[in-house]
Amino acid sequence: MLDADFFRRWMTAAAAAVDREAERLTALDSAIGDADHGSNLQRGFAAVTAVLEKDAPQTPGAVLTLAGRQLISTVGGASGPLYGTLLRRTGKALGEAAEVDEEQFAVALRTGVDAVMALGGAAPGDKTMVDALVPAVDALGEGFGAARTAAEQGAEATVPLQARKGRASYLGERSIGHQDPGATSSALLIAALVEADDE
């Protein structure tokens, strides 16, 4: 079963991963975006870990709802609202339960991913974070490791795509040949589940 501590560990592991990969995320974003994806997420997830230490929510849903609110208020650009919506809607779907099983989490995360697609108007194949998140949710029933692999493969599969949503879509064909930064950071978020589970 997954409790509030697990979800706190997930956010801490995600923050550490974003910290490690911030320069790479920004380099990817400089090719097809505003060159601030890494630094924005770094700031956002640092704020998330700080607020979770201070407030210590007692349920999985409360951890993710608070984390999502924090990302929306601290991260500029599109990634704050999108990541914030992902976590908030997942948290709300988990409700007030003190513990959830992996199946309940998978259902809740799909609710979060659906909310991201509704907010951004993106579908798989549009070269966005959705390209990592949808395969990850599809694979989550087989475990966190399978979800991580699916997310990483989804992010890599954005390289030959032409962006149809977000800043990168303005580049048209010039967006082809670059890995999407949002899909890459989403894969880091999913990979952090494995780390949280190992602790």
Buried (B, 14 or more C-beta within 10 A) or exposed (E): EBBBEBBBBBBBBBBBBBBEBBEBBBBBBBBBBBBBBBBBBBBBBBBBBEBBEEEEBEBBBBBBBBBBBBBBEBBEBBBBBBBBBBBBBBBBBBEEBEEBEBEBBBBBBBBBBBBBBEBBEBEBBBBBBBBBBBBBBBBBEEBBEBBBBBBBBBBBBBEEBBBBBBBBBEBEEEBBEBBBBBBBBBBBBBBBBBBBBEE
